[in-house]
Amino acid sequence: MRYLHILNRFCFFATLLLYTTIFFGMYAQMVLGPLQLLIAISITYLYFKKIPQNLKNLILYYWLFAITALILAFLGWNDAIPDHLIILTVFVIPMMVAAYFVYVTYRIDKFITSKEE
């Protein structure tokens, strides 16, 4: 679990750093999103039964936020959302969900690590 959290945190902060150029940040976000979904799938299958209910709720909320963000991004890319909201739905909201997921992996990692000690 520790390596998943470190990878997630590194990729998130690298994406934020790349957003200083905007263009490369957008490309990095296209890598970060699927990577976080793969990490979330791994956590759900490998650790879901091992964590307490409060951490299960965090991961379930992540899935709710991630699916909502994917739907909003899809609508943004397909011109179903007004032009002035596209940047919000395609880039800002997914990065907020990504930040939340860094918190979720931190909390789960902290729990798993304390249990192993």
Accessible surface in RSA format (square Angstrom, percent):
REM  Atomic radii and reference values for relative SASA: ProtOr
REM  Chains: A
REM  Algorithm: Lee & Richards
REM  Probe-radius: 1.40
REM  Slices: 20
REM RES _ NUM      All-atoms   Total-Side   Main-Chain    Non-polar    All polar
REM                ABS   REL    ABS   REL    ABS   REL    ABS   REL    ABS   REL
RES MET A   1    27.77  14.4   1.09   0.7  26.68  63.5   1.09   0.9  26.68  35.4
RES ARG A   2   114.31  48.0 111.77  57.0   2.55   6.1  46.15  63.1  68.16  41.3
RES TYR A   3   181.94  84.9 178.47 101.5   3.48   9.1 130.92  98.4  51.02  62.9
RES LEU A   4    40.80  22.7  40.59  29.0   0.20   0.5  40.78  28.6   0.02   0.0
RES HIS A   5     5.96   3.3   5.96   4.1   0.00   0.0   4.39   4.5   1.57   1.8
RES ILE A   6    68.74  39.1  68.51  51.0   0.23   0.5  68.51  49.3   0.23   0.6
RES LEU A   7    76.33  42.5  73.12  52.3   3.21   8.1  76.15  53.5   0.18   0.5
RES ASN A   8     0.00   0.0   0.00   0.0   0.00   0.0   0.00   0.0   0.00   0.0
RES ARG A   9   102.74  43.1 102.74  52.4   0.00   0.0  20.94  28.6  81.80  49.6
RES PHE A  10   138.81  69.4 132.47  82.1   6.33  16.5 138.35  83.9   0.46   1.3
RES CYS A  11    25.30  19.1  22.69  25.3   2.61   6.1   6.80  17.2  18.50  19.9
RES PHE A  12    14.18   7.1  14.18   8.8   0.00   0.0  14.18   8.6   0.00   0.0
RES PHE A  13   109.25  54.7 104.56  64.8   4.69  12.2 105.06  63.7   4.19  12.0
RES ALA A  14    32.78  30.1  26.55  41.0   6.23  14.2  31.49  44.3   1.29   3.4
RES THR A  15     3.26   2.3   3.25   3.3   0.00   0.0   0.00   0.0   3.26   4.9
RES LEU A  16    78.14  43.5  69.69  49.9   8.45  21.3  69.96  49.1   8.18  22.0
RES LEU A  17   126.28  70.3 120.05  85.9   6.23  15.7 124.59  87.5   1.69   4.5
RES LEU A  18    71.66  39.9  70.94  50.8   0.72   1.8  71.66  50.3   0.00   0.0
RES TYR A  19    48.89  22.8  39.91  22.7   8.97  23.4  40.51  30.4   8.38  10.3
RES THR A  20   111.33  79.2  73.22  74.2  38.11  90.8  69.20  93.0  42.13  63.7
RES THR A  21    72.24  51.4  51.35  52.1  20.89  49.8  59.57  80.0  12.66  19.1
RES ILE A  22   107.56  61.2 107.56  80.1   0.00   0.0 107.56  77.5   0.00   0.0
RES PHE A  23   117.05  58.6 115.66  71.6   1.39   3.6 116.74  70.8   0.31   0.9
RES PHE A  24   112.67  56.4 111.42  69.0   1.24   3.2 111.46  67.6   1.21   3.5
RES GLY A  25     0.00   0.0   0.00   N/A   0.00   0.0   0.00   0.0   0.00   0.0
RES MET A  26    55.46  28.7  55.38  36.7   0.08   0.2  35.72  30.4  19.74  26.2
RES TYR A  27   113.04  52.8 110.64  63.0   2.39   6.2  71.27  53.6  41.76  51.5
RES ALA A  28    17.24  15.8   8.74  13.5   8.50  19.3  15.47  21.8   1.77   4.7
RES GLN A  29    16.70   9.3  13.80  10.1   2.90   6.9  11.02  23.5   5.68   4.3
RES MET A  30   114.02  59.0  97.30  64.4  16.72  39.8  67.57  57.4  46.45  61.5
RES VAL A  31   102.44  67.4  97.26  88.0   5.18  12.5 101.00  87.8   1.43   3.9
RES LEU A  32     2.60   1.4   1.95   1.4   0.65   1.6   2.47   1.7   0.13   0.4
RES GLY A  33    30.15  37.2   0.00   N/A  30.15  37.2  29.31  80.4   0.84   1.9
RES PRO A  34    73.66  53.7  71.80  65.4   1.86   6.8  73.18  60.4   0.48   3.0
RES LEU A  35    37.34  20.8  35.31  25.3   2.03   5.1  36.57  25.7   0.77   2.1
RES GLN A  36     5.60   3.1   5.60   4.1   0.00   0.0   0.69   1.5   4.91   3.7
RES LEU A  37    45.99  25.6  45.99  32.9   0.00   0.0  45.99  32.3   0.00   0.0
RES LEU A  38   112.19  62.5 110.44  79.0   1.75   4.4 110.69  77.7   1.49   4.0
RES ILE A  39     4.84   2.8   4.02   3.0   0.82   2.0   4.84   3.5   0.00   0.0
RES ALA A  40     0.00   0.0   0.00   0.0   0.00   0.0   0.00   0.0   0.00   0.0
RES ILE A  41    75.41  42.9  75.01  55.9   0.40   1.0  75.41  54.3   0.00   0.0
RES SER A  42    36.72  31.0  31.36  41.9   5.36  12.3   8.97  19.1  27.75  38.9
RES ILE A  43     0.04   0.0   0.04   0.0   0.00   0.0   0.04   0.0   0.00   0.0
RES THR A  44    41.52  29.5  36.23  36.7   5.29  12.6  36.23  48.7   5.29   8.0
RES TYR A  45   179.86  84.0 148.60  84.5  31.26  81.3 102.29  76.9  77.58  95.6
RES LEU A  46   107.05  59.6  96.34  68.9  10.72  26.9  99.00  69.5   8.05  21.7
RES TYR A  47    33.96  15.9  33.96  19.3   0.00   0.0  11.07   8.3  22.89  28.2
RES PHE A  48    50.24  25.1  49.81  30.9   0.43   1.1  49.83  30.2   0.41   1.2
RES LYS A  49   196.22  95.7 168.55 103.4  27.66  65.9 112.50 101.3  83.72  89.2
RES LYS A  50   130.77  63.8 114.20  70.1  16.57  39.5  79.21  71.3  51.56  54.9
RES ILE A  51     6.24   3.6   0.00   0.0   6.24  15.0   1.24   0.9   5.00  13.6
RES PRO A  52    53.66  39.1  40.85  37.2  12.81  46.6  53.03  43.8   0.63   3.9
RES GLN A  53   109.54  61.3 102.43  74.9   7.12  16.9  56.82 121.0  52.72  40.0
RES ASN A  54    80.98  55.8  71.95  69.5   9.03  21.8  41.18  99.1  39.80  38.5
RES LEU A  55     4.40   2.4   4.40   3.1   0.00   0.0   4.40   3.1   0.00   0.0
RES LYS A  56    46.45  22.7  46.45  28.5   0.00   0.0   4.11   3.7  42.34  45.1
RES ASN A  57    56.93  39.3  55.75  53.9   1.19   2.9   8.99  21.6  47.95  46.3
RES LEU A  58    27.28  15.2  27.28  19.5   0.00   0.0  27.28  19.2   0.00   0.0
RES ILE A  59     0.32   0.2   0.32   0.2   0.00   0.0   0.32   0.2   0.00   0.0
RES LEU A  60    91.92  51.2  86.15  61.6   5.77  14.5  86.44  60.7   5.48  14.7
RES TYR A  61   114.94  53.7 114.85  65.3   0.09   0.2  68.78  51.7  46.16  56.9
RES TYR A  62     4.47   2.1   4.47   2.5   0.00   0.0   0.03   0.0   4.45   5.5
RES TRP A  63    56.36  22.6  56.36  27.3   0.00   0.0  54.83  29.2   1.53   2.5
RES LEU A  64   104.46  58.2 100.26  71.7   4.19  10.5 103.61  72.8   0.84   2.3
RES PHE A  65    81.89  41.0  79.62  49.3   2.27   5.9  80.82  49.0   1.07   3.1
RES ALA A  66     5.98   5.5   3.92   6.0   2.06   4.7   5.55   7.8   0.43   1.1
RES ILE A  67    93.28  53.1  93.23  69.5   0.05   0.1  93.27  67.2   0.01   0.0
RES THR A  68    63.37  45.1  62.18  63.0   1.18   2.8  48.66  65.4  14.71  22.2
RES ALA A  69     6.29   5.8   5.63   8.7   0.66   1.5   5.88   8.3   0.42   1.1
RES LEU A  70    97.64  54.4  93.24  66.7   4.40  11.1  94.08  66.1   3.56   9.6
RES ILE A  71    97.03  55.2  94.73  70.6   2.30   5.6  97.01  69.9   0.03   0.1
RES LEU A  72    49.21  27.4  49.21  35.2   0.00   0.0  49.21  34.6   0.00   0.0
RES ALA A  73    16.52  15.2  16.52  25.5   0.00   0.0  16.52  23.3   0.00   0.0
RES PHE A  74   131.72  65.9 127.21  78.8   4.51  11.7 131.07  79.5   0.65   1.9
RES LEU A  75    63.26  35.2  63.26  45.3   0.00   0.0  63.26  44.4   0.00   0.0
RES GLY A  76     1.40   1.7   0.00   N/A   1.40   1.7   0.00   0.0   1.40   3.1
RES TRP A  77   166.33  66.7 144.28  69.8  22.05  51.8 130.44  69.6  35.88  58.2
RES ASN A  78    79.62  54.9  56.84  54.9  22.78  54.8  23.80  57.3  55.81  53.9
RES ASP A  79   115.14  80.6  89.65  89.2  25.49  60.3  27.96  65.8  87.17  86.9
RES ALA A  80    67.07  61.7  27.63  42.6  39.44  89.7  38.99  54.9  28.08  74.4
RES ILE A  81    21.76  12.4  17.46  13.0   4.30  10.4  19.06  13.7   2.69   7.3
RES PRO A  82    72.49  52.8  59.46  54.2  13.03  47.4  71.73  59.2   0.76   4.7
RES ASP A  83   118.07  82.7 101.36 100.9  16.71  39.5  36.52  85.9  81.55  81.3
RES HIS A  84   149.53  81.7 114.73  79.7  34.80  89.0  93.39  96.2  56.14  65.3
RES LEU A  85    65.04  36.2  65.04  46.5   0.00   0.0  65.04  45.7   0.00   0.0
RES ILE A  86    40.05  22.8  40.05  29.8   0.00   0.0  40.05  28.8   0.00   0.0
RES ILE A  87   110.41  62.8 110.24  82.1   0.17   0.4 110.24  79.4   0.17   0.5
RES LEU A  88    76.27  42.5  74.37  53.2   1.90   4.8  74.85  52.6   1.41   3.8
RES THR A  89     7.58   5.4   7.58   7.7   0.00   0.0   7.58  10.2   0.00   0.0
RES VAL A  90    10.16   6.7   4.80   4.3   5.36  12.9   4.80   4.2   5.36  14.5
RES PHE A  91    30.27  15.1  29.82  18.5   0.45   1.2  29.95  18.2   0.32   0.9
RES VAL A  92    63.28  41.6  59.33  53.7   3.95   9.5  63.00  54.7   0.28   0.8
RES ILE A  93    43.19  24.6  43.19  32.2   0.00   0.0  43.19  31.1   0.00   0.0
RES PRO A  94    29.06  21.2  22.90  20.9   6.15  22.4  24.19  20.0   4.87  30.3
RES MET A  95    20.44  10.6  18.80  12.4   1.64   3.9  18.79  16.0   1.65   2.2
RES MET A  96   124.18  64.3 114.21  75.6   9.97  23.7 106.16  90.3  18.02  23.9
RES VAL A  97    18.65  12.3  16.79  15.2   1.86   4.5  18.61  16.2   0.04   0.1
RES ALA A  98     3.66   3.4   3.34   5.2   0.32   0.7   3.51   4.9   0.15   0.4
RES ALA A  99    42.84  39.4  35.66  55.0   7.17  16.3  36.48  51.4   6.36  16.8
RES TYR A 100    50.50  23.6  43.94  25.0   6.57  17.1  48.23  36.2   2.28   2.8
RES PHE A 101     0.00   0.0   0.00   0.0   0.00   0.0   0.00   0.0   0.00   0.0
RES VAL A 102    18.23  12.0  18.23  16.5   0.00   0.0  18.23  15.8   0.00   0.0
RES TYR A 103    97.33  45.4  92.82  52.8   4.51  11.7  74.25  55.8  23.07  28.4
RES VAL A 104     0.00   0.0   0.00   0.0   0.00   0.0   0.00   0.0   0.00   0.0
RES THR A 105     0.00   0.0   0.00   0.0   0.00   0.0   0.00   0.0   0.00   0.0
RES TYR A 106   100.62  47.0 100.54  57.2   0.08   0.2  70.80  53.2  29.82  36.8
RES ARG A 107    71.02  29.8  69.13  35.2   1.90   4.5  11.79  16.1  59.23  35.9
RES ILE A 108     0.00   0.0   0.00   0.0   0.00   0.0   0.00   0.0   0.00   0.0
RES ASP A 109     5.43   3.8   5.43   5.4   0.00   0.0   0.00   0.0   5.43   5.4
RES LYS A 110   117.89  57.5 111.41  68.4   6.48  15.4  70.23  63.2  47.66  50.8
RES PHE A 111    53.24  26.6  48.50  30.0   4.75  12.3  52.91  32.1   0.33   0.9
RES ILE A 112    16.78   9.5  16.74  12.5   0.04   0.1  16.77  12.1   0.01   0.0
RES THR A 113    34.17  24.3  34.13  34.6   0.04   0.1  29.74  39.9   4.43   6.7
RES SER A 114    69.17  58.5  51.52  68.8  17.65  40.7  39.49  84.1  29.68  41.6
RES LYS A 115   139.09  67.9 109.57  67.2  29.51  70.3  73.76  66.4  65.32  69.6
RES GLU A 116   138.54  79.5 101.08  76.5  37.46  89.2  46.92  90.8  91.62  74.8
RES GLU A 117   170.01  97.6 105.70  80.0  64.31 153.1  72.53 140.3  97.48  79.6
END  Absolute sums over single chains surface
CHAIN  1 A     7393.6       6624.6        769.0       5546.8       1846.9
END  Absolute sums over all chains
TOTAL          7393.6       6624.6        769.0       5546.8       1846.9
